[in-house]
Amino acid sequence: MNVIIIEDEKPAARLLQRKLKKQDIEAETLLHSVEEAINWFQNNPHPDLIFLDIQLSDGLSFEIFDEVTINSAIIFTTAYDEYALRAFKLNSIDYLLKPIDEDDLTVAINKYKENRPQPQNLSMDFEQIKRMLVNPIDKSYKKRFTIKMGQRLKVVNVDDAECFFSENKGTYIHTTEGRDYLLDTTLEQLEGELDPDKFYRVSRKYIVNIETIQDIVVYTNSRLKVILPTYTDEVIVSRERVNDFREWLGN
């Protein structure tokens, strides 16, 4: 059985690798990010089984499937709870909650072996699962940020954001006043905290506010550029997100 592990925390990946070895399963390939996984899948034969973490260092693992068609069977490893479990059950996907229990691992592997799916039966709606994870039912969304500025605290309302962006390993909010404030969070975390009717992640670097979009123009390679009132850097909708972005605008 050809098995790989996609997990951003290297100690956790190695621990799972050791647990699999006790089951006489060798997982020689360990991948740790969306980008690394995409590059690997584009240049290697796909495995029989993938142990896939949801939250990777550079985004949700579902972004891998935006770039690569994968027919491997998947067992998710996740720290998410009820919403993730509901999604996985709806789509008949195996999952393991962290920290991974060895008995649960054995059950999941046996389930895979007994019901080894054929490639044509692996049509999983990853977008549906992704939406359920980042937009669970009846969720309340973030309304404001409290930002420390020296000895003072400043409250910034979410609705005052033109966009959120990542830069030099930091995450910032850019406001309608033309100010940037450093936040103690990541874009990945913000995706699950912001109202998806108002905010959309157009690329790995940017989340934009629909209420502050001034214009949208065609950019190179079938991409789009979002014009905001005071943010001057180029905000480009990545090619794989253009269709979803158009749908989001029309909702």
N, C-alpha and C positions, 0 to 999 in steps of 0.2 A: 504494500500500500504506500503510495506516494503522498506524503503529508507535509504541509508547511504551516508555520505560525506567523500571524501578523499581529504584533503587539508592541506598542511604543515603549513600554517599560521593560528594559532589557532583563533585569532580574526576574520579573514575572514571566517573560518569555522563556528564560532558561529553566525556571522552575517547572513550567508546563512541559517543556522538552524532557525534563527528567521524569516527570510523572508518566508521560507517554512511553518512555523507554521501559518503565516497569511493566507496561502493557505490551511489550515487544513491538512497539511502533517507533521507528526512527524518523524524527522530524529534523532533517539536516539544515533546512532553510528557515532562517528567522528574519522577518522583515519588520521595520519599525516605523514606517511613515507611509502616507498616501503616495507621495512622489516615488519613494523607493519601491513600493508594491507595483505601481503602474509600470515603471521601468522593467521590473523583473518579469511581470506577466507578458510584456511586449517582446521579451527576448528569450523566454523559456517555455518548455511544454508545461501545460497547466496540470496541477496535481489532482489526485482523486479526492482529497479532503483538505479543507482549509479551516484552521482555528482562527477566528477573526474577531479582534477587539473592535468595539464601535468607535471609541474616542481615541484617535491617534494624535501624534504631536502636531500635525499640520492640518487637521480637519477630521471630519467624520469619515469612517472607512467606506461609506456608501459612495463617496466621490470616486473611488477606484472604478466603480461600475459605470460612471459617466464616461470613462475613457476606454475601458476594456470590457469585452464580452467574455464572461467567465461561466463555464458550465460545471465547475467543480461543486461537489457537495460542501456545505458550510455548517460549522458549529460555531455559533457566536459565543464569545466570552465577554461578559459585561458586568458593570457595577450598577446598571440601571435596574429598576425593580418592576413595579406593576405595569407601567405603560409599555415597556420593552417586552415584557412577558406576553402581554395581550397581543402585541404585534406579531411576535414569533409564533404564537399559537394559531393566530389567524392564517398565517402563511406556512404552517407546518414546518418551521425551521427549528432545529435543535438549538439549545442555548445552555450556557453554564454561567451561573452567577459567581462573581468573585467574592472571596477567595475560593478557588475551585476545589471542591471536595473530590477525593479520589474515587469514591463510590459513584458519585454523579458522573464523573468522567468515564468510568467503566460502562455505565448505563448508556451514555450518549454514543460511545464507540460501538457497543453491541447493537444499538438501534440502527446505526449507520450500516453495519455489516449485514444485519438481517433484512434491511429495507434499502439496500444500495440502489439509489435512483439512477435511471438512465438520463443522459444529457437532455433529451427532449422534455423531461419532466421537471427540469430545474428552473422553470420560468417564474422567478420570484419578483414580486413588485417591490423593488428596493426603494423607489420613491415614496410609495405608500408607507412603508415601514419608517423611513426617514422622517416623513411628516408627523407620524404618530410619536416619534421619539422627541422631536424638537417642538411639537405643538400638541401636547396631550389635551384631552377634552377637559373643559371647565377649568383651565389653568388661568390664574391671574398673572398679568404681565407687569414688568418693571415700569415704574412711573418716574423715578428720579434717581440720581446718583449723588452721594455725598463725597466731595472731593477735598482732600487735605491740601491746603496751600499755606505752607509755613506753619504759623500758629493759628491759622483760621481754617474754618470749614466752609466750603461753598456748595450749595445745593443747585444742581443742574437738572432741569426737567427733561425727560426723554423726548418730549415733543419739540424741544429746542434743538435737537440734533439734526444737522444736515446729513451727516454720515458718521460712521465709526470706521476706523482704519487701524491697521497694524503697521508698525515701523520700528526697526531696530529692536525687535523682540518685545516691544511695548504695544499696548492697545490704547487708542485715543478716541475721544468724542470731539467732533468738530461742530460747533454750534452756529446758529444763525447770526450770532454777533461776530463771527469770524475768529473765534478763539478755539484753541486746542487744549484739552485737559487730559492728562494721563489717568487711566482707569486701572483699578486692581482686578483685572479680569482678562479673558481672552475672547476673540471673535467667536470661537466655538461655544463658549458659555453664553455669550450674548444671544446667539441664535435661538437658544432655548428660553431666553428671558424676555425677548422683545416680541411685541404683537406682530405676527406674520402678515396681517392685513396692511400694516403700515411700513414694515421694514423687510428688506430683502437683501440677502447676501449675493452680490453680483459677481464676486470673485473671491479668491482666498484672502485678498487684502481689504475688501470693502463691504460694508453693509450700508445701504442707503435708505433714506426716509422718503416715501412716496409723496408726502405733502410738501417737500422742499425741492423736488425735481423741477428744474427750470426748463430743460429741453433734453431731447434725446436725439443724437445724430448717428448716422451710419459711419462706422469706423472700418479699418482694413480687415480683411479675412473674415467677412461676414459677422463681425462683432459690432457692438454698439458702444457709444460713449455717452455717459450721463453728465449733464451740465447742472451744477449746483450754484446757488446764489453767491456764496463767498469762498467756497473751496476751490482753489486754483489748480491743484494737481489733476492729472487726467484720471478719471474714474471710468474704467473700461469693463464692460460686461464680458466675462470670459465666454469663448465660443460655445462651450458645452452647456452654458446656462441661458443662452439667448432665448430659446423657445420657451423655457419655463418663466423667464423674466417677462416675455410678452404676455403670457397667460396671466401672470401675477398682476400686471398693469391693467388687464381687462376685467379682473374680478370686482 
